[in-house]
Amino acid sequence: MTAPLGPTLRIAIAGAGMSGLAAALALARNGFSHIHVYEAANDLGFVGAGIQIAPNLSRQLQRLGVWEYMAEDAVEMKEASVRACATDEELANVKLPHVAERYGQPHRVAHRAALTNALYEGCKAAAPSVTLHFGAAIVGIDFANHCIQIRQRDNTEGEGEGHWVDADVILGADGVKSVVRKHMLSRHGERDDAQDTGQSAYRIMLRRDQLLHDPELLAMLDSNSTFRWIGARRHIIAYPISGHKIFNISTAHPDVNFAAEPTASWTTRADKSTMLKMYSDFCPLVRRMLELVTESEVCEWKLRVHHPLKTWVEGNVALLGDACHATLPHLAQGASQAIEDGVVLAVVLSKLTDMSDIHTSLLVYEHLRKARAEFLVEQAAASGRDLHLTDPAAQAARDEAFRQVKHGGPNPDKWLDRTVQDFVYGFDCVDDAEKRYEEVFRLRSDGVQLEGQSACFSRDSSP
Ligand SMILES: Cc1cc2nc3c(=O)[nH]c(=O)nc-3n(C[C@H](O)[C@H](O)[C@H](O)COP(=O)(O)OP(=O)(O)OC[C@H]3O[C@@H](n4cnc5c(N)ncnc54)[C@H](O)[C@@H]3O)c2cc1C
C-alpha cells in the first residue's frame, strides 16, 4: 500500500517498545518516509522473560515481514496443563491443535527479546524511512503547535530543558508510565493515576544445563506444553522457549516487596529466599523448579494498570499500547494488543489524503481499537480473580469447572476458553480496519459520537 501522504507526513513516536516499533514498521511498509522513534533508554534493554505469541499476534508479525527473525526461537504449544498448586493434580488438559486449524496460526511462545529484536530488525531494514533515536526522552508536548520536547541523555540539556521537534502526528507509545498520557490528561485538569493492582510477578529463566539432572523437569522443557499451577492469590505459569533451550517461569502473587519499599522503578532484582517463601506451600515439583534459580537472576515486576481513559486522542496526538490499555499478564495479550494498535494506526493514516483530516483519522483509530483492548483488560483481570480465588467453596466450584472443560464446559482460565479464543485469536485487526475505515471516518467527519464498539463482539454475547 502506498499512502497518499507517505512522502510528506512527519510522524514522531515516543517509545521503542512493542507498540512503537510495530507502528514505525507498519507505517514504513505502508509508504511513510518520515518516521522518528524517540526512546528514553540507551538501548532496547532486552528483558529476560518469555512471551506468548498468540495467533492474532503472529498473523501481524508475518504481515510485517518479521516473523523469520524469531521463527527459530518460537516454540509451538500443543497442550496446556492447569494444575492444583499444592497437589500437582491436573485439573484440565487442553489440547491446542485446534488453534492452528481454527485461526490459521498455532499458539506459540518465545523469548521476549526475540520479539523485540524481530521488530527492531524490521525497523532497521526500513531505514531511512524509520530513524531510531536512543537516549531521547519525550519530556513535553505542545498540542496546539504539534511539537514534542526531547531531552537527549548524552548532552548538556538540564532538568526541564530539551529541544523541540515539529511533527504532524505524535504517537504516545511510551508504556504504562506514559509521559504523553500524563500531558494529555493534565490538559483537562485530570491527574494521571496508575492503578496499583496489589500484584507483582517474578520472571525466571532456567537453562537446559540446570535441568539435566532432573528427568521430570527436563521432560517439561522438551514438551510442547504450558504448565499453570494455581493457588490462593497466586499462580505460576511455565513453558519452554528459545527452541527448548530455556524453561521460562512467570508468577503472579500479592505485592509485598514494592509495597514495603515504594520506589520509582517497577522492576527490581528480587531475593530468592523471599520468592521461595512465597511459594513454600506449592507442590515439591514447583519448589524443586524454583530452587534451581540462580540467586542473582530473580527479577520482580510490579503489576500496574490504568483506569480506562475517556479518549486516546488529543488533537494530532494518539496513545497506543500500555500507555492507554495497560493490562495484567493473565491473558497474555498486552504485547499483542499493543502491536495490533500499531498496525491499525498505519492502516488509518495510510487512508489520509488531506493533512486537515489527521485528527478525524486518529479518532477512527480509537474507535476501531478501544473497545477491543479495554474488553481484554477486563478479561485479564477477571481471569486473575478466578485463578487466585481464596474461598474454599469457590475454589472447589472453579476446580470442578476445570474438570468439566473436557466435556465442553467454559474454561475459568480465560486464555484457554474457546469463546474467548474466538474473540481474541479469530480477529484480524487489519482486515477489520480496512473494512470499516470509510464508514467510521464518514460518521466521525459528520461529528457523530460513536459508541466505542468493536465490530467483533457485542457485550451481550461477549464471554
Ligand atoms: C510480568 C509480565 C508478563 C507479560 N507477559 C506477556 C505475554 O506473555 N504476552 C503479551 O502479549 N504481553 C505480556 N505482557 C505485557 C507486555 O509486556 C506489554 O503489554 C507490552 O510490552 C506493551 O507494549 P508498549 O509498547 O505499550 O510498552 P513497552 O513495551 O513498555 O514500551 C514502552 C517504551 O517506551 C519507552 N519510554 C517510556 N517513557 C518514555 C519517554 N518519556 N520518552 C521516550 N520513550 C519512553 C520505554 O523505555 C519503553 O521502551 C506481560 C507484562 C508483564 C509485566
The ligand as an SDF file (V2000), in Angstrom:
LIG
                    3D

 53 58  0  0  0  0  0  0  0  0999 V2000
    5.0770   -9.9450   34.0440 C   0  0  0  0  0  0  0  0  0  0  0  0
    4.5400   -9.6190   32.6810 C   0  0  0  0  0  0  0  0  0  0  0  0
    4.3110  -10.6450   31.7600 C   0  0  0  0  0  0  0  0  0  0  0  0
    3.7890  -10.3590   30.4870 C   0  0  0  0  0  0  0  0  0  0  0  0
    3.5690  -11.3760   29.5950 N   0  0  0  0  0  0  0  0  0  0  0  0
    3.0170  -11.1030   28.3900 C   0  0  0  0  0  0  0  0  0  0  0  0
    2.7360  -12.1460   27.4360 C   0  0  0  0  0  0  0  0  0  0  0  0
    3.0070  -13.3390   27.6590 O   0  0  0  0  0  0  0  0  0  0  0  0
    2.1580  -11.7910   26.2420 N   0  0  0  0  0  0  0  0  0  0  0  0
    1.8540  -10.4830   25.9470 C   0  0  0  0  0  0  0  0  0  0  0  0
    1.3200  -10.2120   24.8420 O   0  0  0  0  0  0  0  0  0  0  0  0
    2.1110   -9.4870   26.8230 N   0  0  0  0  0  0  0  0  0  0  0  0
    2.6870   -9.7520   28.0210 C   0  0  0  0  0  0  0  0  0  0  0  0
    2.9410   -8.7320   28.9060 N   0  0  0  0  0  0  0  0  0  0  0  0
    2.5520   -7.3640   28.5580 C   0  0  0  0  0  0  0  0  0  0  0  0
    3.5170   -6.6810   27.5910 C   0  0  0  0  0  0  0  0  0  0  0  0
    4.8380   -6.7740   28.0590 O   0  0  0  0  0  0  0  0  0  0  0  0
    3.1370   -5.2050   27.4340 C   0  0  0  0  0  0  0  0  0  0  0  0
    1.7420   -5.0850   27.2680 O   0  0  0  0  0  0  0  0  0  0  0  0
    3.8290   -4.5790   26.2100 C   0  0  0  0  0  0  0  0  0  0  0  0
    5.2330   -4.5720   26.3820 O   0  0  0  0  0  0  0  0  0  0  0  0
    3.3160   -3.1550   25.9710 C   0  0  0  0  0  0  0  0  0  0  0  0
    3.9930   -2.5710   24.8890 O   0  0  0  0  0  0  0  0  0  0  0  0
    4.1490   -0.9890   24.8130 P   0  0  0  0  0  0  0  0  0  0  0  0
    4.8260   -0.7000   23.5280 O   0  0  0  0  0  0  0  0  0  0  0  0
    2.8590   -0.3410   25.0670 O   0  0  0  0  0  0  0  0  0  0  0  0
    5.0590   -0.6070   26.0370 O   0  0  0  0  0  0  0  0  0  0  0  0
    6.5750   -1.0550   26.3520 P   0  0  0  0  0  0  0  0  0  0  0  0
    6.9040   -2.3110   25.6190 O   0  0  0  0  0  0  0  0  0  0  0  0
    6.6510   -0.9940   27.8180 O   0  0  0  0  0  0  0  0  0  0  0  0
    7.4230    0.1140   25.7050 O   0  0  0  0  0  0  0  0  0  0  0  0
    7.4050    1.4580   26.1430 C   0  0  0  0  0  0  0  0  0  0  0  0
    8.7350    2.0940   25.7440 C   0  0  0  0  0  0  0  0  0  0  0  0
    8.6640    3.4980   25.9260 O   0  0  0  0  0  0  0  0  0  0  0  0
    9.8650    3.9570   26.4910 C   0  0  0  0  0  0  0  0  0  0  0  0
    9.5850    5.2330   27.1620 N   0  0  0  0  0  0  0  0  0  0  0  0
    8.9640    5.4300   28.3480 C   0  0  0  0  0  0  0  0  0  0  0  0
    8.8550    6.7400   28.5990 N   0  0  0  0  0  0  0  0  0  0  0  0
    9.4010    7.3880   27.5440 C   0  0  0  0  0  0  0  0  0  0  0  0
    9.5810    8.7660   27.2230 C   0  0  0  0  0  0  0  0  0  0  0  0
    9.1630    9.7340   28.0390 N   0  0  0  0  0  0  0  0  0  0  0  0
   10.1980    9.0830   26.0610 N   0  0  0  0  0  0  0  0  0  0  0  0
   10.6290    8.1090   25.2160 C   0  0  0  0  0  0  0  0  0  0  0  0
   10.4950    6.7920   25.4870 N   0  0  0  0  0  0  0  0  0  0  0  0
    9.8760    6.4380   26.6350 C   0  0  0  0  0  0  0  0  0  0  0  0
   10.2660    2.8330   27.4320 C   0  0  0  0  0  0  0  0  0  0  0  0
   11.6480    2.8870   27.7470 O   0  0  0  0  0  0  0  0  0  0  0  0
    9.9000    1.6050   26.6000 C   0  0  0  0  0  0  0  0  0  0  0  0
   10.9420    1.1860   25.7570 O   0  0  0  0  0  0  0  0  0  0  0  0
    3.4830   -9.0060   30.1540 C   0  0  0  0  0  0  0  0  0  0  0  0
    3.7450   -7.9740   31.0700 C   0  0  0  0  0  0  0  0  0  0  0  0
    4.2580   -8.2750   32.3210 C   0  0  0  0  0  0  0  0  0  0  0  0
    4.5150   -7.1410   33.2930 C   0  0  0  0  0  0  0  0  0  0  0  0
  1  2  1  0
  2  3  1  0
  2 52  2  0
  3  4  2  0
  4  5  1  0
  4 50  1  0
  5  6  2  0
  6  7  1  0
  6 13  1  0
  7  8  2  0
  7  9  1  0
  9 10  1  0
 10 11  2  0
 10 12  1  0
 12 13  2  0
 13 14  1  0
 14 15  1  0
 14 50  1  0
 15 16  1  0
 16 17  1  0
 16 18  1  0
 18 19  1  0
 18 20  1  0
 20 21  1  0
 20 22  1  0
 22 23  1  0
 23 24  1  0
 24 25  2  0
 24 26  1  0
 24 27  1  0
 27 28  1  0
 28 29  2  0
 28 30  1  0
 28 31  1  0
 31 32  1  0
 32 33  1  0
 33 34  1  0
 33 48  1  0
 34 35  1  0
 35 36  1  0
 35 46  1  0
 36 37  1  0
 36 45  1  0
 37 38  2  0
 38 39  1  0
 39 40  1  0
 39 45  2  0
 40 41  1  0
 40 42  2  0
 42 43  1  0
 43 44  2  0
 44 45  1  0
 46 47  1  0
 46 48  1  0
 48 49  1  0
 50 51  2  0
 51 52  1  0
 52 53  1  0
M  END
$$$$
